[in-house]
Amino acid sequence: MSHWAEINQDNTVLRVVVGDNNAPDEGQAFVESLGGTWVKTSYNANIRDRFAGIGMRYDQEADVFVKVFPASPPDDGQLWEWESDEVGWVLSAEVTDETP
């Protein structure tokens, strides 16, 4: 099997599909028949640093897929904190008790 990520003009991953890989370039021929721009990805992260996912971005210069996180936390009234570039925004474990 081969895995392929379709990217748009901004290099954002739109979808990931599985193609056959029984013959050389068989999977590539399949995705090219669908139209669009496709970049091979690896379920085992053997190429391009990690397996591509919808909403990720393909960095052409580094030839890797990177996660994209919002610059600011969600605006939903909850307390959020930044954990890491790999994880992103998480609900804060800090709980304030306002009862006496």
Backbone as ProteinMPNN parsed JSONL, in Angstrom:
{"seq_chain_A": "MSHWAEINQDNTVLRVVVGDNNAPDEGQAFVESLGGTWVKTSYNANIRDRFAGIGMRYDQEADVFVKVFPASPPDDGQLWEWESDEVGWVLSAEVTDETP", "coords_chain_A": {"N_chain_A": [[0.836, -1.185, 0.0], [0.377, 2.262, -0.615], [0.452, 5.587, 0.605], [-1.1, 8.721, 0.169], [-1.191, 12.266, 0.207], [-3.417, 14.813, -0.569], [-2.84, 18.108, -1.488], [-3.643, 21.602, -1.247], [-3.384, 24.84, -2.947], [-2.18, 26.309, -0.962], [-0.638, 24.511, 0.298], [-1.931, 23.005, 2.211], [-3.167, 20.07, 3.691], [-5.743, 18.301, 2.196], [-6.975, 15.801, 1.976], [-6.3, 12.322, 2.635], [-5.326, 9.44, 0.974], [-5.338, 5.91, 0.166], [-3.37, 3.961, -1.929], [-2.711, 1.324, -4.294], [0.325, -0.562, -4.333], [1.511, -2.497, -5.8], [2.876, -2.652, -8.17], [5.666, -0.817, -9.485], [5.23, 2.621, -8.917], [2.445, 2.426, -9.111], [0.524, 3.335, -7.227], [0.988, 6.08, -7.369], [0.191, 6.618, -9.983], [-2.521, 6.155, -9.723], [-3.415, 8.238, -7.902], [-2.732, 10.475, -9.388], [-4.536, 10.222, -11.443], [-6.782, 11.174, -10.265], [-6.585, 13.88, -10.258], [-5.451, 17.118, -9.11], [-2.948, 17.998, -6.589], [-0.544, 15.877, -5.311], [1.208, 14.385, -2.574], [3.435, 11.993, -1.441], [3.028, 10.118, 1.551], [3.894, 8.58, 4.669], [2.646, 5.98, 6.586], [4.066, 4.905, 8.671], [5.743, 6.95, 9.234], [8.121, 7.022, 7.813], [8.956, 8.642, 5.793], [9.017, 12.165, 5.22], [8.75, 13.035, 7.861], [6.32, 12.682, 9.407], [3.077, 11.058, 9.39], [0.752, 12.302, 7.127], [-2.051, 14.421, 7.832], [-5.442, 15.572, 7.64], [-5.71, 19.041, 7.311], [-3.147, 19.54, 8.116], [0.029, 20.955, 7.139], [2.077, 20.974, 4.246], [5.43, 21.389, 4.178], [7.379, 22.48, 1.797], [10.089, 23.201, 1.508], [11.434, 21.985, 3.686], [10.54, 19.482, 3.239], [8.561, 18.062, 4.711], [5.635, 17.101, 6.628], [3.735, 19.252, 8.618], [2.162, 20.053, 11.712], [-0.506, 22.333, 12.21], [-1.367, 24.935, 14.269], [-3.765, 27.03, 15.893], [-3.084, 30.513, 16.398], [-3.969, 31.649, 18.716], [-5.67, 30.633, 21.747], [-8.681, 28.564, 21.789], [-11.783, 30.363, 21.809], [-13.832, 29.868, 23.916], [-14.643, 30.258, 26.477], [-13.45, 28.563, 28.267], [-10.535, 27.53, 30.172], [-7.488, 27.488, 28.629], [-4.271, 26.086, 27.824], [-1.012, 26.236, 26.379], [0.588, 23.366, 25.32], [2.631, 22.052, 23.741], [4.376, 22.182, 20.551], [3.821, 19.817, 19.309], [1.498, 18.903, 20.505], [-0.273, 21.091, 21.045], [-2.98, 23.338, 21.889], [-4.434, 22.7, 25.033], [-6.979, 21.784, 27.375], [-6.829, 23.434, 30.457], [-5.474, 22.003, 33.393], [-5.721, 23.246, 35.7], [-7.887, 24.113, 38.221], [-10.123, 26.337, 39.593], [-11.458, 26.869, 42.733], [-14.185, 28.397, 43.856], [-15.763, 28.276, 46.045], [-16.293, 28.748, 49.583]], "CA_chain_A": [[0.0, 0.0, 0.0], [1.035, 3.563, -0.561], [-0.444, 6.622, 1.139], [-0.892, 9.986, -0.536], [-1.906, 13.425, 0.727], [-3.726, 15.857, -1.544], [-2.641, 19.439, -0.911], [-4.165, 22.71, -2.056], [-2.388, 25.83, -3.364], [-1.498, 26.794, 0.242], [0.052, 23.332, 0.845], [-2.713, 22.42, 3.293], [-3.647, 18.734, 3.348], [-7.185, 18.225, 2.034], [-7.382, 14.431, 2.242], [-5.258, 11.31, 2.52], [-5.894, 8.231, 0.383], [-4.478, 4.74, 0.057], [-3.283, 3.423, -3.279], [-1.953, 0.077, -4.43], [1.748, -0.42, -4.559], [1.936, -3.807, -6.28], [3.836, -2.406, -9.245], [6.296, 0.494, -9.281], [4.461, 3.838, -9.233], [1.013, 2.167, -9.308], [-0.228, 4.248, -6.37], [1.134, 7.429, -7.903], [-0.657, 6.715, -11.176], [-3.906, 6.244, -9.246], [-3.746, 9.568, -7.382], [-2.649, 11.44, -10.484], [-5.772, 10.121, -12.222], [-7.817, 11.912, -9.532], [-6.353, 15.318, -10.401], [-4.938, 17.759, -7.906], [-1.531, 17.879, -6.261], [-0.408, 14.796, -4.338], [2.517, 14.172, -1.979], [3.457, 10.706, -0.763], [3.21, 10.162, 2.989], [4.181, 7.25, 5.205], [1.917, 5.646, 7.809], [5.086, 4.651, 9.691], [6.573, 8.164, 9.312], [9.431, 6.749, 7.228], [9.29, 9.796, 4.963], [8.358, 13.443, 5.505], [8.699, 13.272, 9.301], [5.121, 12.137, 10.051], [1.965, 10.741, 8.506], [-0.055, 13.5, 6.867], [-3.431, 14.435, 8.293], [-6.233, 16.689, 7.131], [-5.446, 20.307, 7.987], [-1.714, 19.755, 8.28], [0.633, 21.703, 6.044], [3.279, 20.396, 3.678], [6.52, 22.352, 4.073], [8.152, 22.022, 0.644], [11.521, 23.403, 1.717], [11.929, 20.958, 4.603], [9.98, 18.228, 2.742], [7.899, 17.398, 5.834], [4.289, 17.533, 6.988], [3.757, 19.874, 9.94], [0.865, 20.365, 12.306], [-0.79, 23.765, 12.247], [-2.194, 25.256, 15.413], [-4.184, 28.437, 15.909], [-2.177, 31.396, 17.126], [-4.519, 31.931, 20.036], [-6.489, 29.513, 22.209], [-10.104, 28.655, 21.444], [-12.526, 31.382, 22.557], [-15.073, 29.196, 24.314], [-14.882, 30.493, 27.893], [-12.699, 27.623, 29.094], [-9.134, 27.887, 30.386], [-6.613, 26.693, 27.759], [-2.839, 26.362, 27.92], [-0.216, 25.67, 25.287], [1.424, 22.285, 25.837], [3.824, 21.942, 22.902], [4.063, 22.219, 19.128], [3.299, 18.506, 18.912], [0.175, 18.686, 21.089], [-1.099, 22.279, 20.819], [-3.775, 23.858, 22.995], [-5.137, 21.695, 25.831], [-7.716, 22.348, 28.503], [-5.977, 23.557, 31.63], [-5.786, 21.13, 34.523], [-5.924, 24.135, 36.835], [-9.294, 24.34, 38.533], [-10.255, 27.266, 40.709], [-12.618, 26.576, 43.561], [-14.639, 29.677, 44.396], [-16.593, 28.077, 47.246], [-15.494, 28.93, 50.809]], "C_chain_A": [[0.875, 1.241, 0.0], [-0.002, 4.583, -0.102], [-0.073, 7.953, 0.509], [-1.757, 11.077, 0.076], [-2.153, 14.403, -0.409], [-3.57, 17.195, -0.847], [-3.22, 20.496, -1.843], [-3.043, 23.693, -2.374], [-1.635, 26.428, -2.183], [-0.715, 25.685, 0.941], [-0.633, 22.745, 2.067], [-3.269, 21.081, 2.828], [-5.178, 18.719, 3.342], [-7.728, 16.84, 2.36], [-6.174, 13.517, 2.072], [-5.926, 10.046, 2.0], [-4.842, 7.124, 0.341], [-4.525, 4.25, -1.377], [-2.512, 2.119, -3.277], [-0.486, 0.39, -4.667], [2.327, -1.751, -5.031], [2.97, -3.695, -7.392], [4.456, -1.034, -9.001], [5.395, 1.635, -9.767], [2.972, 3.604, -9.463], [0.153, 3.124, -8.479], [-0.171, 5.669, -6.881], [0.258, 7.622, -9.133], [-2.119, 6.858, -10.773], [-4.242, 7.656, -8.786], [-3.657, 10.628, -8.461], [-3.89, 11.396, -11.353], [-6.92, 10.871, -11.551], [-7.716, 13.417, -9.744], [-5.836, 15.891, -9.09], [-3.444, 17.548, -7.737], [-1.393, 16.889, -5.116], [1.037, 14.665, -3.874], [2.451, 12.852, -1.215], [3.71, 10.907, 0.727], [3.388, 8.737, 3.487], [3.448, 7.046, 6.519], [2.884, 5.417, 8.969], [6.041, 5.825, 9.876], [7.99, 7.915, 8.791], [9.894, 7.862, 6.302], [8.488, 11.0, 5.439], [7.964, 13.626, 6.965], [7.497, 12.676, 10.029], [4.064, 11.843, 9.001], [1.099, 11.983, 8.346], [-1.472, 13.326, 7.395], [-4.136, 15.658, 7.745], [-5.963, 17.932, 7.975], [-3.98, 20.57, 8.255], [-1.2, 20.524, 7.072], [1.881, 20.97, 5.565], [4.3, 21.499, 3.494], [7.443, 21.846, 2.964], [9.657, 22.145, 0.86], [12.122, 22.313, 2.601], [11.485, 19.558, 4.175], [9.39, 17.391, 3.877], [6.468, 17.9, 5.961], [4.348, 18.08, 8.402], [2.334, 20.141, 10.408], [0.705, 21.876, 12.367], [-1.747, 24.016, 13.41], [-2.607, 26.714, 15.349], [-3.239, 29.255, 16.768], [-2.685, 31.693, 18.528], [-5.427, 30.773, 20.454], [-7.941, 29.661, 21.766], [-10.808, 29.656, 22.345], [-13.878, 30.798, 22.951], [-15.363, 29.332, 25.802], [-14.148, 29.533, 28.819], [-11.248, 28.076, 29.195], [-8.249, 26.936, 29.58], [-5.17, 27.047, 28.028], [-2.108, 25.638, 26.801], [0.685, 24.591, 25.871], [2.724, 22.162, 25.048], [3.396, 22.042, 21.448], [3.474, 20.898, 18.655], [1.863, 18.297, 19.385], [-0.765, 19.861, 20.829], [-1.823, 22.727, 22.077], [-4.494, 22.711, 23.687], [-5.897, 22.413, 26.939], [-6.811, 22.343, 29.725], [-6.444, 22.607, 32.723], [-6.06, 21.958, 35.771], [-7.411, 24.395, 37.022], [-9.341, 25.274, 39.722], [-11.529, 26.96, 41.433], [-13.034, 27.883, 44.221], [-15.523, 29.509, 45.627], [-15.733, 28.193, 48.486], [-15.169, 27.618, 51.488]], "O_chain_A": [[1.975, 1.249, 0.553], [-1.19, 4.449, -0.393], [1.103, 8.274, 0.337], [-2.914, 10.842, 0.423], [-1.227, 14.782, -1.127], [-4.096, 17.402, 0.247], [-3.28, 20.312, -3.059], [-1.876, 23.411, -2.101], [-0.56, 26.999, -2.369], [-0.191, 25.884, 2.038], [0.003, 22.065, 2.872], [-3.779, 20.963, 1.713], [-5.823, 19.069, 4.33], [-8.803, 16.708, 2.945], [-5.172, 13.881, 1.455], [-6.962, 9.626, 2.515], [-3.642, 7.367, 0.463], [-5.599, 4.138, -1.969], [-1.745, 1.846, -2.354], [-0.122, 1.467, -5.139], [3.465, -2.097, -4.715], [3.838, -4.557, -7.528], [3.832, -0.178, -8.373], [4.875, 1.606, -10.882], [2.29, 4.498, -9.964], [-0.836, 3.661, -8.978], [-1.168, 6.389, -6.835], [-0.351, 8.678, -9.303], [-2.871, 7.597, -11.407], [-5.242, 8.223, -9.224], [-4.43, 11.586, -8.45], [-4.27, 12.409, -11.941], [-7.923, 11.172, -12.199], [-8.658, 14.151, -9.444], [-5.798, 15.196, -8.075], [-2.767, 17.003, -8.609], [-2.038, 17.035, -4.078], [1.972, 14.811, -4.662], [1.524, 12.622, -0.438], [4.507, 11.76, 1.12], [3.056, 7.787, 2.778], [3.6, 7.832, 7.454], [2.554, 5.705, 10.12], [7.036, 5.712, 10.592], [8.946, 8.525, 9.27], [11.09, 8.009, 6.053], [7.4, 10.851, 5.996], [6.972, 14.287, 7.273], [7.638, 12.21, 11.16], [4.145, 12.318, 7.868], [0.755, 12.636, 9.331], [-2.018, 12.222, 7.403], [-3.5, 16.662, 7.424], [-5.987, 17.875, 9.204], [-3.599, 21.693, 8.584], [-1.926, 20.717, 6.096], [2.641, 20.419, 6.361], [4.068, 22.443, 2.738], [8.2, 20.897, 3.167], [10.415, 21.274, 0.432], [13.191, 21.781, 2.301], [11.993, 18.561, 4.688], [9.664, 16.198, 4.002], [6.127, 18.976, 5.471], [4.935, 17.459, 9.289], [1.434, 20.414, 9.614], [1.679, 22.606, 12.554], [-2.8, 23.386, 13.514], [-1.876, 27.545, 14.809], [-2.667, 28.757, 17.737], [-1.892, 31.96, 19.43], [-5.899, 30.017, 19.605], [-8.377, 30.755, 21.408], [-10.464, 29.782, 23.521], [-14.919, 31.17, 22.41], [-16.214, 28.625, 26.34], [-14.221, 29.68, 30.039], [-10.787, 28.901, 28.406], [-8.254, 25.728, 29.813], [-4.866, 28.175, 28.417], [-2.528, 24.576, 26.342], [1.453, 24.849, 26.797], [3.806, 22.169, 25.635], [2.205, 21.993, 21.139], [2.705, 20.873, 17.694], [1.095, 17.589, 18.735], [-1.916, 19.663, 20.439], [-1.342, 22.521, 23.191], [-5.089, 21.854, 23.033], [-5.513, 23.497, 27.38], [-6.114, 21.364, 29.991], [-7.641, 22.43, 32.949], [-6.565, 21.447, 36.771], [-8.101, 24.838, 36.103], [-8.684, 25.04, 40.736], [-12.58, 26.807, 40.81], [-12.305, 28.414, 45.058], [-15.985, 30.5, 46.193], [-14.57, 27.788, 48.471], [-14.506, 27.608, 52.526]]}, "name": "protein", "num_of_chains": 1, "seq": "MSHWAEINQDNTVLRVVVGDNNAPDEGQAFVESLGGTWVKTSYNANIRDRFAGIGMRYDQEADVFVKVFPASPPDDGQLWEWESDEVGWVLSAEVTDETP"}
